């Protein structure tokens, strides 16, 4: 059984701005998902085209989870 991995906003902000955590992110084993709340926070703060490109790729390559009342 693989583990579910959801990165916190702070990890992805650092990646979008600097690219530093990329290698460690790429080495993560498990099913990577993106939180809709995290994605919304990140999109609100986008200021450069490279950051927007990173977030589009994130949304395209990993299923987006939206919290619901039942979970």
N, C-alpha and C positions, 0 to 999 in steps of 0.2 A: 504494500500500500504506500503510495507516495504522499508526502506531506503537502498541505496547502500553504502557499507563501503569498503574503500580501505585504508589500513594502509600505512603510510609513512615509508621509509627506516629506519629512526631513531628509530621508535617504534619496528620494527622487529629486528634490530640489537641488541637492548637492550634485547629483548626476547631471541634471539639466544645465546647471550653471558651469560646472567645472569638468565633468566627465571623469573625475577621479574614481568613483566607486564602480565604474563599469566592469572591470575585471572581476571584482568580488561578486557583483550582481550576476554576471554571466556564469559563475561557478556554482551558483545556488542550485541545489537539486530539489525537485518537487514541482508541483503544479502552481505556476505563478499566475496570480489573478490580480486585477487592478480594482481598487475600491472606487466606486463612482464619486464618493465624497472627496477622496484624495485627488482624483483626476480633476474634479471641479475646482478645488483649491489651486492646483497647479496651473490650470488654464487661466484662471483669474489673474495670476501673477506673471504670465508670459510677457516678455518684453523684446525678445529677439527671435528672428526666424528659426535659428537652430534649436531653440527651446521648443518652439511650436512643432517643429519636425520631430523631435524626440517624443513629445507627447502624442502626436498622431501615430507614431510607430508603436508606442506603448499600448494605445487603445486598439490598434489593429492586430497586434500580435498576442495579446493576452485577454481572455474573457473578463468582462467588467461585472463586478458584483455590486448589487445595490442592497443596502440593508432594508429589511422589511420587518414589520411588526412581529411576525412569527419566528424570526431568527434574530 
